């Protein structure tokens, strides 16, 4: 039968089967399901293999071919009329935290599968192929670095480096990939991408607080991590007058407040966190002689996050001069901000508007595989709310209506990029 280009009304009328998508999420969640209703399916375990096998089986039942690369990334392909075109890709990950939920990562993969099932239901063919990917070890719970599969794919680190990573029992990534049967032949990165979209729960409270269904993600925050040490002098808490103390804790507390204050000055996307503190000698009646703490600063652009870091360092220098206590700040890690493709971002916003879903600009404070995909192809992300903003927790939850809405938006933007025919 001859194919003709679909009209705008043909494709805009399409909607996913929300009940089928929800059931797929629940079925996958049974693999590694926990008593509290969450999921523990760590990367490259037997449970991960079972989850991979289930999703791959669903893909093949939907008529998709499957390719696996050497780091275990899986690409499930629905052919297009022009197989020479790079595929329009969507996806995420199916590994979880030890106390993970049903939706983090899994939603992005199964929303992509539901897009394919919907196209099959309606006899829609696309000019470009459509692919659904799931990436190896996004969570980094068992092996580091995090976002391992997409990172190797994008050349952020080498395959050899990833293969050599070990878990707490000394088992390597390469050994475990081979054991579960997911070392493929394809060289990571030698797989074209025409555009990449990722649907994901927000993992934060902003959308729910605003009462908005779709977050149009403009990018991922840049991150700078530091270790800070303030050195004073231990002394007895009773006999030592306040004016004669060299109290490392009180000086550190002032600097900790500046970490937060700098983030507030550089809103709306500034973040400043002190999450780890070590006090020496950590005794009830001894003035602290040394305090070491972490500094985590984030913002939407590298210029802004670097400005926050510079302000904290400058404050530390002034504080050290005024108190006489040495302060050192050592860099630990740096992750660049990733701005998503303006065309993909605009398409997501327009699709949400056409579909009648409330939407707003959003940023991601967490890393996603889309960060590495964006180095290779135009990329965008779709956020939906999660209950109370909670993720990486067994009580992670999302409304079925929001699950459906995000997949509807994903369907529309993928059809736009892949050019539908009927």
C-alpha positions as CSV (number, residue, x, y, z in Angstrom):
1,X,0.0,0.0,0.0
2,X,1.2,3.5,-0.8
3,X,2.0,5.8,2.1
4,X,1.2,9.5,2.2
5,X,2.5,12.2,4.6
6,X,0.2,12.4,7.6
7,X,-1.7,15.6,8.1
8,X,-1.2,17.7,11.2
9,X,-4.6,16.7,12.4
10,X,-3.8,13.0,11.9
11,X,-0.9,13.0,14.2
12,X,-2.1,15.6,16.7
13,X,-5.1,13.4,17.4
14,X,-2.9,10.5,18.5
15,X,-2.8,9.6,22.2
16,X,-1.0,6.9,24.0
17,X,-2.7,4.1,25.9
18,X,-2.2,5.3,29.4
19,X,-3.5,2.1,31.0
20,X,-1.2,-0.1,29.0
21,X,1.8,2.2,29.9
22,X,0.9,2.1,33.6
23,X,0.5,-1.7,33.6
24,X,4.0,-2.1,31.9
25,X,5.5,0.0,34.7
26,X,3.8,-2.1,37.3
27,X,4.9,-5.3,35.6
28,X,8.6,-4.2,35.4
29,X,8.4,-3.1,39.1
30,X,7.7,-6.6,40.2
31,X,11.3,-7.5,39.2
32,X,13.2,-6.5,42.4
33,X,10.0,-5.3,44.1
34,X,10.4,-4.5,47.8
35,X,8.1,-5.0,50.7
36,X,7.6,-1.2,51.0
37,X,6.4,-1.0,47.4
38,X,9.7,0.2,45.8
39,X,12.3,-1.5,43.6
40,X,15.8,-2.8,44.2
41,X,17.3,-3.7,40.8
42,X,20.9,-2.8,40.9
43,X,22.9,-2.6,37.6
44,X,24.2,-5.9,36.2
45,X,22.7,-8.1,38.8
46,X,20.5,-11.1,38.0
47,X,17.4,-8.9,38.6
48,X,18.8,-6.4,36.1
49,X,19.1,-9.2,33.6
50,X,15.5,-10.2,34.2
51,X,14.4,-6.6,33.8
52,X,16.4,-6.2,30.6
53,X,15.0,-9.5,29.2
54,X,11.5,-8.4,29.9
55,X,11.8,-5.0,28.2
56,X,13.7,-6.5,25.2
57,X,10.9,-9.1,24.9
58,X,8.3,-6.4,24.8
59,X,10.3,-4.5,22.1
60,X,10.5,-7.6,19.9
61,X,6.8,-8.3,20.4
62,X,6.3,-4.7,19.1
63,X,8.3,-5.5,15.9
64,X,11.5,-3.8,17.0
65,X,15.0,-5.0,16.3
66,X,17.5,-4.9,19.2
67,X,21.2,-3.9,19.2
68,X,23.5,-4.1,22.3
69,X,26.8,-2.3,22.5
70,X,30.0,-3.3,24.4
71,X,29.0,-1.4,27.6
72,X,25.5,-3.1,27.5
73,X,23.5,-0.1,26.3
74,X,20.4,-1.5,24.5
75,X,18.9,0.1,21.4
76,X,15.4,-1.0,20.3
77,X,14.6,0.1,16.8
78,X,11.3,0.6,14.9
79,X,12.2,1.0,11.3
80,X,11.4,4.1,9.3
81,X,10.9,4.5,5.6
82,X,14.4,5.9,5.1
83,X,16.7,3.6,7.1
84,X,19.6,5.8,6.2
85,X,18.3,8.6,8.4
86,X,19.7,8.7,12.0
87,X,17.0,7.5,14.4
88,X,14.9,9.7,16.6
89,X,15.7,8.3,20.0
90,X,14.2,8.3,23.4
91,X,15.0,6.3,26.6
92,X,16.5,6.4,30.0
93,X,17.5,3.5,32.4
94,X,16.0,0.6,34.2
95,X,18.6,0.1,37.0
96,X,17.5,1.5,40.4
97,X,18.8,2.6,43.7
98,X,18.9,0.0,46.5
99,X,15.8,1.7,47.9
100,X,14.5,2.9,44.6
101,X,11.0,3.5,43.2
102,X,9.0,2.3,40.2
103,X,9.4,5.4,38.0
104,X,12.9,6.9,38.1
105,X,14.4,5.9,34.7
106,X,11.9,3.1,34.1
107,X,9.2,5.7,33.0
108,X,11.4,7.1,30.3
109,X,12.1,3.7,28.8
110,X,8.5,2.4,28.9
111,X,7.1,5.7,27.7
112,X,9.2,5.3,24.6
113,X,8.0,1.7,24.2
114,X,4.4,3.0,24.5
115,X,5.1,5.5,21.8
116,X,6.0,2.6,19.5
117,X,3.0,0.6,20.5
118,X,0.8,3.5,19.8
119,X,2.3,4.0,16.3
120,X,1.7,0.4,15.6
121,X,-1.9,0.6,16.8
122,X,-2.7,3.3,14.4
123,X,-0.6,2.1,11.4
124,X,1.7,5.2,11.5
125,X,5.0,4.9,9.7
126,X,7.7,7.5,10.2
127,X,10.3,8.7,7.7
128,X,13.2,8.3,10.1
129,X,13.5,5.2,12.4
130,X,12.5,5.5,16.0
131,X,14.6,4.0,18.7
132,X,14.1,3.4,22.4
133,X,17.3,3.0,24.4
134,X,18.1,2.0,27.9
135,X,21.6,2.9,29.2
136,X,23.8,0.8,31.5
137,X,24.3,1.8,35.2
138,X,22.8,5.3,35.2
139,X,22.4,5.2,39.0
140,X,25.9,4.3,40.0
141,X,24.7,2.5,43.0
142,X,26.8,-0.6,42.4
143,X,29.5,0.8,40.1
144,X,30.9,4.3,39.6
145,X,31.0,6.5,37.6
146,X,27.3,7.3,37.4
147,X,25.6,7.5,34.0
148,X,28.2,4.9,32.9
149,X,26.6,3.6,29.7
150,X,25.7,7.0,28.2
151,X,29.1,8.4,29.4
152,X,31.0,5.8,27.5
153,X,28.8,6.2,24.5
154,X,29.5,10.0,24.5
155,X,33.2,9.6,25.0
156,X,33.2,11.2,28.5
157,X,35.3,8.3,29.7
158,X,36.7,5.1,28.2
159,X,35.3,1.7,27.9
160,X,38.4,0.3,29.6
161,X,37.8,2.6,32.6
162,X,34.2,1.5,32.8
163,X,35.0,-2.2,32.5
164,X,37.6,-1.9,35.3
165,X,35.1,-0.5,37.8
166,X,34.4,-2.8,40.7
167,X,31.6,-3.2,43.2
168,X,32.0,-3.8,47.0
169,X,32.8,-7.4,46.4
170,X,35.5,-6.8,43.8
171,X,33.4,-7.8,40.8
172,X,34.1,-5.8,37.7
173,X,31.7,-4.3,35.2
174,X,33.1,-6.4,32.4
175,X,32.7,-9.6,34.3
176,X,29.1,-8.8,35.3
177,X,28.1,-7.7,31.9
178,X,29.4,-11.0,30.5
179,X,27.7,-13.0,33.2
180,X,24.3,-11.6,32.5
181,X,24.8,-11.8,28.8
182,X,24.7,-8.2,27.9
183,X,28.1,-7.4,26.3
184,X,27.2,-6.6,22.7
185,X,29.4,-6.2,19.6
186,X,28.7,-2.6,18.7
187,X,31.4,-0.1,19.6
188,X,29.8,2.5,22.0
189,X,29.2,5.8,20.2
190,X,29.1,4.2,16.7
191,X,25.4,4.5,16.7
192,X,23.9,7.6,15.2
193,X,21.2,9.8,16.9
194,X,19.1,12.3,15.0
195,X,17.6,13.7,18.1
196,X,17.1,12.5,21.7
197,X,14.2,13.0,24.1
198,X,13.9,11.7,27.6
199,X,10.7,11.6,29.7
200,X,11.3,11.6,33.5
201,X,9.7,12.2,36.8
202,X,11.0,15.5,38.1
203,X,12.6,14.1,41.3
204,X,11.8,17.4,43.0
205,X,8.8,19.3,44.3
206,X,8.6,22.3,41.9
207,X,5.9,21.0,39.4
208,X,3.7,19.6,42.1
209,X,4.0,22.8,44.2
210,X,3.0,24.9,41.1
211,X,0.2,22.5,40.2
212,X,1.7,22.1,36.7
213,X,1.7,18.8,34.7
214,X,4.6,19.2,32.2
215,X,8.1,20.6,33.0
216,X,9.8,21.8,29.8
217,X,13.4,21.1,30.8
218,X,15.8,23.8,29.5
219,X,18.9,22.2,30.8
220,X,20.7,20.5,33.7
221,X,22.5,22.4,36.4
222,X,26.3,22.6,36.5
223,X,27.8,21.3,39.7
224,X,31.0,22.1,41.7
225,X,32.0,20.1,44.7
226,X,34.6,21.2,47.3
227,X,36.0,20.0,50.6
228,X,36.5,22.8,53.1
229,X,38.6,22.6,56.3
230,X,38.7,25.2,59.0
231,X,41.5,24.8,61.6
232,X,41.3,26.3,65.1
233,X,42.4,25.0,68.5
234,X,40.9,22.5,70.8
235,X,40.4,23.9,74.4
236,X,38.2,23.2,77.4
237,X,34.6,24.5,76.9
238,X,34.4,25.8,80.5
239,X,37.6,27.7,81.4
240,X,38.2,29.3,78.0
241,X,36.5,32.7,77.6
242,X,34.6,33.4,74.4
243,X,36.9,36.2,73.2
244,X,40.0,34.0,73.6
245,X,38.7,31.0,71.7
246,X,39.8,29.6,68.3
247,X,36.5,27.9,67.6
248,X,36.6,26.2,64.2
249,X,32.9,25.3,64.4
250,X,31.7,28.9,64.8
251,X,33.9,30.0,61.8
252,X,32.8,27.1,59.7
253,X,29.1,27.9,60.5
254,X,29.5,31.4,59.1
255,X,31.0,30.0,55.9
256,X,28.2,27.3,55.6
257,X,25.7,30.2,55.8
258,X,27.5,31.9,52.9
259,X,27.1,28.8,50.8
260,X,23.4,29.1,51.1
261,X,23.3,32.9,50.8
262,X,25.3,32.9,47.6
263,X,22.8,30.4,46.1
264,X,19.9,32.6,47.1
265,X,21.5,35.7,45.5
266,X,21.8,33.8,42.2
267,X,18.3,32.4,41.9
268,X,16.0,31.0,40.7
269,X,18.3,28.1,39.9
270,X,21.1,28.6,42.4
271,X,21.7,25.8,44.8
272,X,24.0,25.7,47.8
273,X,24.3,22.7,50.1
274,X,26.5,21.6,53.0
275,X,25.7,17.9,53.3
276,X,28.6,16.4,55.2
277,X,30.3,17.7,58.3
278,X,33.1,16.2,60.4
279,X,34.1,17.9,63.7
280,X,37.3,17.2,65.6
281,X,37.5,16.0,68.4
282,X,33.7,15.9,68.4
283,X,33.5,16.0,72.2
284,X,30.7,17.7,74.1
285,X,32.9,19.8,76.3
286,X,35.8,20.6,73.9
287,X,35.9,23.6,71.7
288,X,36.2,22.2,68.1
289,X,39.8,22.3,66.8
290,X,39.0,21.4,63.2
291,X,35.9,21.2,61.0
292,X,35.8,19.6,57.6
293,X,32.7,19.9,55.5
294,X,31.4,19.5,51.9
295,X,30.3,22.3,49.7
296,X,27.9,21.7,46.8
297,X,27.1,24.6,44.5
298,X,24.9,24.4,41.4
299,X,23.3,26.7,38.8
300,X,21.9,26.7,35.3
301,X,25.1,28.0,33.6
302,X,28.7,27.4,34.2
303,X,29.3,31.2,34.6
304,X,26.7,31.4,37.4
305,X,27.9,28.3,39.3
306,X,31.5,29.5,39.0
307,X,30.4,32.9,40.4
308,X,28.8,31.2,43.4
309,X,32.0,29.2,44.0
310,X,34.1,32.4,43.7
311,X,31.9,34.2,46.2
312,X,32.2,31.4,48.7
313,X,36.0,31.4,48.3
314,X,36.3,35.1,48.6
315,X,34.1,35.1,51.8
316,X,36.4,32.3,53.2
317,X,39.4,34.4,52.5
318,X,38.0,37.4,54.3
319,X,36.8,35.2,57.2
320,X,40.2,33.7,57.6
321,X,41.8,37.1,57.7
322,X,39.4,38.5,60.3
323,X,39.5,35.4,62.6
324,X,43.1,34.3,62.2
325,X,41.9,30.7,61.5
326,X,43.3,28.9,58.4
327,X,40.6,27.9,55.9
328,X,41.3,25.6,52.9
329,X,38.9,24.8,50.1
330,X,39.9,22.0,47.8
331,X,38.0,21.1,44.5
332,X,36.6,17.5,44.4
333,X,34.4,17.3,41.3
334,X,33.1,19.5,38.5
335,X,30.2,18.8,36.2
336,X,29.4,21.3,33.5
337,X,26.0,22.7,33.0
338,X,24.1,21.3,30.0
339,X,21.8,23.5,28.1
340,X,19.3,21.6,25.9
341,X,18.6,22.3,22.2
342,X,16.4,25.3,21.8
343,X,14.4,23.6,19.0
344,X,13.7,20.5,21.1
345,X,12.8,22.6,24.1
346,X,10.4,24.7,22.0
347,X,8.8,21.6,20.5
348,X,8.1,20.1,23.9
349,X,6.5,23.3,25.1
350,X,4.4,23.6,21.9
351,X,3.3,19.9,22.2
352,X,2.2,20.5,25.8
353,X,0.2,23.6,24.8
354,X,-1.5,21.8,21.9
355,X,-2.5,18.9,24.1
356,X,-3.9,21.2,26.7
357,X,-1.5,20.3,29.5
358,X,-0.3,23.0,31.8
359,X,3.4,23.5,31.5
360,X,6.3,25.6,32.7
361,X,10.1,25.9,32.1
362,X,12.1,23.6,34.3
363,X,15.7,22.7,35.1
364,X,17.1,19.5,36.3
365,X,19.2,19.5,39.4
366,X,20.1,15.9,38.9
367,X,22.1,14.2,36.2
368,X,20.4,12.2,33.5
369,X,21.5,10.2,30.4
370,X,20.2,13.1,28.4
371,X,23.2,15.1,29.6
372,X,25.6,12.9,27.6
373,X,23.2,12.5,24.7
374,X,23.1,16.3,24.3
375,X,26.8,16.2,23.5
376,X,26.0,14.2,20.4
377,X,22.5,15.3,19.1
378,X,19.8,17.8,19.7
379,X,18.2,16.8,23.0
380,X,15.3,17.7,25.2
381,X,13.7,16.4,28.4
382,X,10.1,16.2,29.6
383,X,9.4,16.3,33.3
384,X,6.2,15.2,35.1
385,X,5.5,15.7,38.8
386,X,6.2,13.1,41.4
387,X,4.4,13.0,44.8
388,X,6.0,15.3,47.3
389,X,9.0,15.6,45.1
390,X,10.4,12.3,46.5
391,X,12.6,10.1,44.5
392,X,15.4,7.5,45.2
393,X,13.0,6.2,47.8
394,X,10.6,3.3,47.9
395,X,7.6,5.6,48.3
396,X,8.4,7.4,45.1
397,X,5.0,7.9,43.3
398,X,3.4,9.5,40.3
399,X,-0.2,10.0,39.1
400,X,-1.3,7.8,36.2
401,X,-2.7,11.0,34.5
402,X,0.7,12.6,34.6
403,X,2.4,9.4,33.4
404,X,0.0,9.5,30.4
405,X,0.5,13.2,29.8
406,X,4.2,13.0,29.6
407,X,4.1,10.1,27.2
408,X,1.5,12.0,25.0
409,X,4.0,14.9,24.8
410,X,6.8,12.5,24.0
411,X,4.7,10.9,21.2
412,X,4.1,14.3,19.6
413,X,7.7,15.6,19.6
414,X,9.0,12.3,18.3
415,X,6.4,12.3,15.5
416,X,7.4,15.8,14.6
417,X,11.1,14.9,14.4
418,X,10.6,11.5,12.7
419,X,8.0,12.9,10.2
420,X,5.0,10.7,10.3
421,X,3.3,9.0,7.3
422,X,0.1,7.0,7.1
